[in-house]
Amino acid sequence: MKKTNILQKIHGPADVKGCSMDELKTLSEEIRQALIRRVTVTGGHMGSNLGFVEATVALHYVFDSPRDKFVFDVSHQSYTHKILTGRKEGFTEPEKYYAFSGYTTPSESEHDFFKIGHTSTSISLATGLAKGRDLKGGRENIIAVIGDGSMSGGEALEGLNNAAMLNSNLIILFNDNEMSIAKNQGGMYENFRQLRETGGKAENNFFKSFGLDYYYVEEGNEVETLISAFEKVKDTKRPTVVHIHTLKGKGLDWAMQDKEAGHWAMPAAFDLAAFAKMERYETLTADFLLKKMESDPTVIAVSAATPGATGLTQEFRAKAGKQFVDVGIAEEHAVAMISGIAKNGGKPVFEVFSSFLQRTYDQLSQDLAMNKNAATILVFSSGIGGGDCTHNGMYDVALIGSIPNIIGLAPATREEYLAALEWSVEQKNHPVVIRVPKVVISDGKTIAFDDESAVKGKIVKKGSKIAILGLGDALPLAKQAAEALDETVGVNVTVVNPMCFTTLDKDLLDELKKDHDLIATVEDGILDGGFGQKIAAYYGADPVKVLNFGGAKRFNDLVPAADIAVGNHLTAELIAEDIKNHMK
């Protein structure tokens, strides 16, 4: 591996300030190559970081972090910031590639102020920092870094609206690379194009309409130009936008040519060929929707800026045409919109990540469930994960389960999923949320689905004394625990697939308590407010014991999945052992 020259001398922001302009350019290129090497190995946000190298170098050259405070929206473009603030080895030394989070993390460094992994929050957070500074009589600069894709989120607009009222120092660095994850969507992007084409001189100016000062920098990847621009706004007394035009994926040919694919890179060890051959729910869902769309013009797929990640590929979008809509980073709007589509005769299917669905609680309750409009929501990436805490999908069952009128389903097999999806799209009576399983498991069984069967569980294996209810992705684990008990205790354990997590199958539960002394629930989600606690509450007045297995109420942050499973007793052996310890 080629030794770095300037980068090896950088141990903190003070070292950046000691560099000449030529050295800063060299440093930027060395950082870019380090990023490419590291992200190629580990996977991670590639394009967003490569396009923001020079801007980060210039920020640390001009401003005085951590006294001056940087807030990175999503913080998926903060890798260079980490390199320049004492965490270089996580990007230059292969044995330490996994030492740091992919997002800003205050526990790692005094230069990080918030744990951030979701979008459109930086302006609001920075406005709060600025207000706190003003209350104390401070003088530091507050800088919010936000990409153009994030500007489509409602909180970003709320932040802009309130930032102007500060009448004090707040710098909003608007990184315009003409992309969200996929192509930008929304009316504001026409004005951003006009601003780029006129060098920021267009008569209509989105940012000035909020009462903000405004500067435009076309050469957003030229460090010397950026330094000049930042020096002009440093210590400003007014809320100010610096609009820089950058190239997403700069320095990496494939990431520049396909900016959507280049947003996130898979690890080098990831077997793309094998992955392409796998049957996946993303592909199954896309194929299902296209087939429905061919015969029914009222079926429409909806995404909130993450279409490719849920299987709605560029090819899918081209075929779907007007029967697909990307609302941008606006999950709240998406939920209200699908309620309106359903109300007026459409059949909307909204695909969303579990951790992003959290933003929509009010719309789920007020705009959708309260009006009982028959929209379908498919929740991807749900479950207890071992990644960054900002993208943990363990809360959706508890969230959805607290709202009336919604039917929440957690199918366990390919057949159950497709049957549930077919029923949900065609039924007219309820909003339906379907937890998309992680791994395709097929049992070949024909599934009948209607309003009544949707809320009914089924006994997978009939036994007595002990019953284990495995919800959705947790059903295989429930079966394994039952097998372990069968072998070690000699008890024929009942296994139940409850499927519906919002409406209890009381008839089945009443049957179980007739010849079972202990009921265990297993779920791939948080215990507090989850499915298992509903079962425990239902049996509260009965002598039957209830044990709940699921995730503890904590933010799991970069904890290995195997450790989380053991820590929560979510292995077949530990579940069986706990059940044995509670047997009569």
N, C-alpha and C positions, 0 to 999 in steps of 0.2 A: 504493500500500500504506500502511495506517495506521501511523504511527510509534509505536513502543513508548514507554512513559513510564518505568515502574520498570525494566523489563528492560534498557533502554539504559544504565542506571547500574550494572548488575551485571557485574563482571569476574572475580569469584571468590567463594568462600564468605564471606569477611570482609564483602563488601557485603551479603550476605543477612542477616547478623547485625545490620546497622545499620538494617534495615527495621522499621517499625511493623507491628502486626498487620494493619491495613487495607492497608498497602503489600504485605504478603506475600500477601494475598488477591488484590490486583490483579496482582501478579507472577505468581501461579499461573495466572490467567486469560490473561494475556499469553503465558505460556509455552505454554499449551494451544493458543491460536490460532496461534502460531508453528509448533508441531508439526503441526497440521492442514495448514497451508499447505505446509510442507516435505515431509511424507510424501505428500501428494496429488500433488506433482510427482515425487518420486524413487521412491515406493513404499517400503514398509518396515513395521515393526511399529507398527500404529496403536493398536488397542484397549488393549494392555498398557501402552503409554506414557501414553495419555490418562488412564487410571485411577490412575496412580501419581505424578501431578504434585505434589499437595499433600504427600504423604508424603516425597518427595525434598526439597522446599523445607524441610519441618520437620526432616528429618535434618541438612541443612546449617546450619540455624539453631541446633540444639541441640548437635550434635557438632562436632568440630574436625578435619575432613579436611584434609590426608592423615594427620595424626597418628592420629586415629581412623580406622579402616579399614573401608570398605564393600565387601562382596562381593556382587555382583548375580547371582542364579541365572539362567542362560541369558544374562543381561545384555541381554535384548531389551526391558527396561523402563528402560534407563539413559539415554535421550535427555535427560531433564531434568537428570540428574546431569552430563551433558556440557555442557549449556548453562551450568550454574552453576559449572563448573570451568574456565573459560577457553576453551571451544570454542563459544561462542555464535554466532559468525559462520557456522558450519556449519549453523545452523538459522534464521538471520535474513537472510542474504545469499545470494540465489539463485545467484550465480556461485560460491559456496563450498559449495553443498549437498552436494557429493560429497567434501568434504575429509576427512571423518572416517568411521571404521567405524561400523556399526550396533551394535557390541558394545563392551564395555569393552576397552581396548587400552593396556597399560602404556607402549608407545612413544609414545603420544599425550600422556599426562599422568601426573604423579606421584599423581594421585587415583585411578588405576586400578591394581589390583594383579595381576589375572590376565586373560589372553586367554580369554574364555569365550563359547561359543555353544551348548553342549549343556546339558541340563537336570539338575536334582537334585544338583548338585555344590557349591552354595554353603556348605552347613552343614559338609561335610567340609573344604573349603578354609579356611573361617573357623575351624574347630576347630584346624586346623594352625597358622594365624596366632596363635591364642590360646595354643596350647602353646608356640610359639616365643617369644612375648612373656613367658610365665611363666618359661621357662628363662633368659631374659636379665634377669628382674626388672623388666620394663616395666610400665606402668600404663595404656596406651591402651585405648580401647573397641574391640571387634571386633564388627561388625554384619553378619550374614548376612541378605540379603533373598531371600525365596523365595515363589513363588506357590503357590496351592493345587493347581494342576495338577501342578506339579513334585513335590509331596509324595507322589505315587503312585509315583515312581521309587525303586527299592530303595536307591540310595546315600543318598537323603535320610533314609531310615529308619535306615540304618547310622550316618549322621552324628548324628541325634538320640540314638541309643542311646549313642554315645560322648561327645557333648557334655556330658551330665549328669555324667560322671566328671571333668570338668575342675575343678569346684568353684572356678571363678574367672569373671572377666568374659567372657561371650559373650552377645550379644543376637541373637535370631533374630526378625526382622521377617517375620511370616507375612501375606502379602498375599492375602486371601481375596476374590476377585471371582466366586466360584461357577462358574468356568470353567477348563478347560484350553484347548487350541485349540478342540476340540469340547467337548461336555458332559463333566464330570468322571465318571470311572468308578471304582468301588471302595467297599468297605465303610466306609472311614474317613470318607467324605463325609457319611454320616448323622450322625456325631458332630459334624462341623463345622457341620452345619445346627442341631443341638441347641444347640451353643455360641452360634451367632448368635441363635437364638430366645430364649435365656435370658440374653443379655448376658454370656456367658462363665461363667454360674453352674451349668451342667448338672452333675449329680453325676458323670457319666462324662466324663472329660476326657482326650482322646487325649494331650495334651502332658504333663500332670501324671503320667500313667502312666509316663513316662520319667524322672521325678524332676526335671522342669524347673519353674521358677517361671513364672507365667502371668498376663498382663493382656489384657483384651479392650477394643477400641475400636470401637464401632459406627460412628461418624462418621469413616470412613477417608478421606474427601475434605474434611474440615474441618481447615484448617491449624492453627488455634489449639488445637483438641482434641488433635491429634497432638503438637504441641509440649509440651503438658502431660504427655502420656503418656510421651514420650521423656525429658523431664526427670526423671521418676520413676525411670527405669531406667538413666539415665546413671551410669557408674562403679559399677554393681552388682557385687557380689562373687560372684554366682551365675549360672549359665546360665539365661537368661530368655527366654521367648517373649512377644512383643507381637503379638497377633492383631488385625489391622485389617480391617474390612469395607469394600471399595471397589467402585466401579462401573466395570466394564470398558468402555472406549470413551466415558467421560464427556465430554460437550460436543459430540459428533458424533452426530446422530440415527441415521443408518443403522448406525453401528458399535455403538450401544446396542441397536438393534432386532434386529440379526442379529450377535450377538457372535462367532459362529464365522467368518463372512465378514469381520467387522471386525478380526479378529486381525491380518491382514496386508492391506495395501492395495497394489494394483498402481499403477504410475506413471500419471500423467494421460495421457501420450502412448500408453499401451498401448491397442491397438485391441481392446476387449472383444468387439465385434460380430463382427469377423473371427475372433477367437480361438474364439468360441462355435461358429462354423461349421466350424472345422478338425476333421479327424479326428485324434483323439489316443489314445494308448495307454491313458490313464486311462479314457476312455469305452469303448473297445473291451474292456478288461478287465472293467469293471463289467457291460457287456451280456453278455459271455461267462459271467460268474459267475451272473448272474440266470437265464440260460437253463438252465445246469447245475442250479441250485438247484430249478427248477421240476420237473425230472424225477428229481432225486436228493437226498433229504433229508439225506444225509451230507456234502454239500459245504458248507463253511463258510468265510467270509472273516474274516480276523483283522487288526486294526490296533492299533498302539500309539500312540494319541492323535493320529494324523494322517490320519484317514480321508478327509476332504474333499480333502486335497492329493494323494492318489493315486487320486481318482475315486470313492471310496466316499461319495457325497453323502448328504445327509439323505434324499433320495428313495430312494436305493439302500437305505439302512439300514431305512427303513420297509418296503420290499418284502421285504427279506431276513429281517426278524424275528429269530428265534432262530438263523438261519444266518449271523448276523454277530455278532462280539464285538469290543469295544474294550477292551483290557486296561489302558488308561491308559499312562502313560509308563513302560513296563516291557518293553523289548524282550527282555531276558534271559528273563523269565517267558514271553513270547510264544513264543520258540523252544522252550522246554521244554514248553509247553502243546501246541503243534502236534505235537510228537513223541508226546505222550500221546494226542491225538486220533487220529493216524494209527495208533498201536498198537492202539487199540480200535475200528478200523473206519471212522473218519471220513476225509474228504478235505479237509484244511485247506489254505488258501492265505493266506499271511501277506504283506501288502504293507508294505514298509519302505523308507525312504530309505537310500541307500548309506552316508552318513556316520553314520547311526544304527545300522546293522548292525554297526559296529565294536564296539559294546558287548557283542555276543553271542558272542564267539569261543569261550568255554568251553562255552556251551550248544550251539553248533553242533557242536563237537567231541565233547563228552562225552554230552550228552543226546540229540542227534539222529543225527549221523553214526555214532558208535560202535554205536548200536542199529539203524541202517539202516532207520529208519522213513520211510515214503514221504510226506513232507510237501513242499509246494511253497512256495518263498520267491521273491517277485517284488521285485527290487531297482530302485527308481526313483531318478532324479537321479544316476545314475552317470556317471563320466567326469571329464575334466580341466576344471574350471570356472574362471571368472575372478572369482568372488565372494569372500566372506570365507573364510579358511582353515578355519574351524570347520565349514563345510558343503561341503567338497571331497569329491567322490565318486570319487576316483581310486584308492582302495585295495582295493576289494572283490574284484577278480580275484586279486590277490596273497593276500588273506586267505583266500578260499574255496579257492584253489588249493593251499593248504598242508594241507588237511584230507582224510584218506582218506574213501572211500565216498560223497562228495557228487559229483553230476554238475552241473557249472556250464555253463550255456549262454548264448551271446551271439548271439541271432538278429539278422539285419540287415534283414529285411523283415517286413511285416505278415503275410504267409502263413507265414513261418517261426515268427514269434512265436506265432500262434494254434495252429499245429500242435504246437509245443513245449509250450504250455500245456495243450492237450487231452491230449496223451500224459502229461504230468507228473501231472495230476490223476488219471488213471485207472490209471497203472502202480502196482505194489505193491512194487517192489524197491529203490528208492533215494530218499534225500532229493534234491531237485532245486532248484537256485538258477538263476533266469532273470534275466538282466540286461535290463531293459526298455529298448528303444531310445528315443532322444529324439524322432526325427522319423519319422512314418509314411511308409514307402516301400513301394510295392506293385509286384510284378512279375507278378502274376496267375498264378504257377506253383503247381500243386498239390504239396503237400509230404507225403511219407510219413514217418511218425515211429514208431519203435519203439526198444527198448533198444539194438539194434545201430546203427541209423542215427543215433541221438542223439549218438554219439561219433565220427561220421564227418564229415570235411570234404568239401567238393565244389569241383571246379575250375570257376570261373566263366568263365574265358577261358584256353584252352590255348595255350601258347607253348613257348619253350625258353630255355636259358641263364640267364634271370633269372626268379625267381618272387617274388611279393609276397603275403603272407598278411595279410589285413585282418580283424581280429576285430570282429564286431558293428558298432557305430557307425563304426568305422574302415574298413569295407569300401569305402564311396564314395571315401574319400581314397586307398586303395590303388589303386582303379581309375583315379583321376585321375593318380596318379604313374605308373602303367603307360602311360597314354596319352601322358604327357609324354615318357617314354623311347622309346615307339614312334616318336614324331614326331622326336625330336632325335637318336636313336642308330640308329634303324632296326631295333631288336630287338623281336621279337614276345614281349612279356612275359606270363608266366603269372600269373593272378590266382586266389587261393584264398580261399574262405570257410570257415575252420576251424570256426566255430560253438562247438564245445566247448572250454573253456579249462582243464578239469581232467584230461582224459584225452587223450593224444596219439593221433592217427590215424597209427600207425606205418607202416601199409601205404602210405598216401598219401605220407608223408615219405620212405619208401624209394624210391618211384617218382620223386619229384621229384629226388632226388640223382643219378639215372641220367643225366639230360640237362640239369641245371641247375648252373651254377657258383656262383651267388650266390642266397641266400634272404634276403629281407627280411621282417620282421614289423612290422606297424603296429597299435597298440592305443591305446585311449582310456583309459589308466590308467597307473599307476606302472610303470616298467621293472623296478626291483629286486623280484625275486620274482614278476614278472608272467608273462604268457603267452610273450612273446618269449624270455625267458631259458630257459624249458623247451625251446623249439625249439633254441636255441643249445647247450644242454647235450646234447640228443639227437644233434646233428651234431658233437659235440666231437671225435670220433676220425676224422671224415671230412674230405676235402680241401675240401668245399664251404664257401664263406664265408657267414657269417650276420651281417646287420645288424639291429639292433633299434631301432625308433622308438616312443617313448612319452614319458611324463612323468618328469622327473628327480625324485629323492627330496628334495623340499623342500616347505615350506608356502607355497603361492601365496596371498598375501593381498591381495585387491583389485587384482590385476594384470589388465589388460585381456586378454580371451581371445585376441585377435589377437597380442598380445605373447608370451603363453605359447606359442602355436603356433609362432611364429618362433623363440623361444628354445629350443624343443625339436625344431626341424626337422620340425614336423608340418604342413608345407604340401606340396602336390604337387611344386612346383618344387624345394624344398630336399631332399625325399626323392629325387627323380630325380637331382639334382646329386650327392648323397652316394653313390648307387648307381653313377653314372658314374665317380666318383673311385675306386671300389673294383673296377671291372670289370677283368678280365684283358686 
